[in-house]
Amino acid sequence: MASVVKVGNAAVGIGAGGTIVLGIWLAFSVGGYDIWDGWIVAAIVLWVISAAIGRRTGAAYMQGMSKAQELQTAGQTGSSAELLALNQTSRGVLLHFLTSVAVLLILIDMIWKPGA
């Protein structure tokens, strides 16, 4: 799974970076909008929040992968209670949910532009 995770992380990073760069460029280039409009500031703040929570989500899920690699290196190929517990992390699920909510709020903000 390590190679799949690397591709996924790269795709998320490129997408997130491209989104913020394009969004800020549009705020400056499209007439009638300013970077300091409340809904644009809210979107940028939500983007930063979702990126920070998303990074923590990835770290929570990587603990299981790291432990699996440790066990494989040690020659243990059977089941492991510790690995199972790491893979059933409720913290990772909660963080993933919070990231999804933040992204949904960005979409709502971008569609309805409250205060614009």
Phi, psi and omega in degrees: 000344185301319180291325178293319179296320179298316179295316179298316179297319178296317180296317179295317180298315179295317179296316180293316178296316178297322180296313183290321179295312179298318181297316179292320177299316179296322180298325179278328189267336182272127180295147178093349178240144174237151181299338182267005174300141185304318183289331177285317177299317179300319180295319179294317179297315178296324177297315179297317179298313181294325178293318180294315179293321178299321178297318178292327177297313179300319179296322180296320180283333180289339178301319179294318179294320179296318179295321178297319178294321176300313182296320180294319178298324180281357178087008178271114181249355180278184181287155182223125179296322180295318178295319178299316179297320178294323181283345178254035184293123175282335178296316178298319179295317179297314179297321177297318178299314180296321176297317179297320177297317179298318179293320176298319177296324175298314179299316178298316179299318181290325182284310187265347176043066182299133180087356182279000000 
